[in-house]
Amino acid sequence: MKKTFTMIVALLCVVLTANAQSNNILLYVYSSQQQETIPEASLDYLTNALCNAVATDGLAASNDSYTQFVLIPKVNIATKNVLATTQQQVVLTLDVSLQVIDGSNGTVFASKTINLKGVGTNETKAYNAAFRTLNKENSSIKQLVATAKQKIVAYYNAEADNIVKKARLSAAQERYDEAFYLLSMIPSQCDKFDEAISAGLDVWGKYKTYSCSKNIAKARSVWYANQSVAAANEAGYYLAQILQDADCYGDAQSLYKEIKAKVGDFWTFTMHTYENEHDLDMAKIKAIQEIGSAYGKGQQPKVVLNKSIF
């Protein structure tokens, strides 16, 4: 039995490693605090440029899902000139300081200052032209990414056991979303990635019982309140969260059949079944990642800046 479980874990590690987005080191791009007055459209452009620039094998960034590690840009105007030609030209020379920090305590993991120049018919276009050069081919970006990846992996190698313990504690207190979030942050490059997978499957075993009763209750409440196609669709959302190894899966199937008999072909939802353990385990891992990701998107950034560039 132990050998079989080990084989399942090994297989899941391969599956997860193949899914780059799910196993990347994730950075949160935090660009809102600037000393210079930068047009909002250009600030958005800077954020998107950085998300694309640092996205590489083993690392990704976004500004909609909070993570522990934060990429912070600070823009300083070195020079600004407005040329009065036949068409006005704004010429900007910028010093953009980039730091990757541990947002929980402000520890700096990597830093670079990049000099940029942008020209445009207005200030926004000039900023955008300058920020456009922040891309994957920029040598300073490559150095920043390489240093950040190395140090963050070292952090996870040292702290993974504590993260797993914290996740198990959260699960014991029925804070399953937080537990899955913590475990999903451990990247596949970490030496303890297998332990994170094992912990995730273990927590899922408890979560499925906890969530099953809630989802079936919500599905019933929605359906019996208004037995319509719209109610069926909403009930289907909750039924879809119940995998076939859950204790209440039989009840979910019964409710599904009841709804289907009432609304017929107007309801296209079907209860998904998995033909083998491998497919079912993959579905569990996908659900764990989605729950963890949703939790991250719901968190308000709490970034300690005492040791950063601000």
Secondary structure as GFF3:
##gff-version 3
##sequence-region A 1 310
A	DSSP	alpha_helix	2	18	.	.	.	ID=ss1
A	DSSP	alpha_helix	20	23	.	.	.	ID=ss2
A	DSSP	beta_strand	25	29	.	.	.	ID=ss3
A	DSSP	alpha_helix	40	54	.	.	.	ID=ss4
A	DSSP	beta_strand	59	62	.	.	.	ID=ss5
A	DSSP	beta_strand	69	83	.	.	.	ID=ss6
A	DSSP	beta_strand	89	102	.	.	.	ID=ss7
A	DSSP	beta_strand	108	120	.	.	.	ID=ss8
A	DSSP	alpha_helix	123	131	.	.	.	ID=ss9
A	DSSP	alpha_helix	139	172	.	.	.	ID=ss10
A	DSSP	alpha_helix	176	184	.	.	.	ID=ss11
A	DSSP	alpha_helix	193	225	.	.	.	ID=ss12
A	DSSP	alpha_helix	229	239	.	.	.	ID=ss13
A	DSSP	alpha_helix	249	263	.	.	.	ID=ss14
A	DSSP	three_ten_helix	264	266	.	.	.	ID=ss15
A	DSSP	alpha_helix	277	297	.	.	.	ID=ss16
###
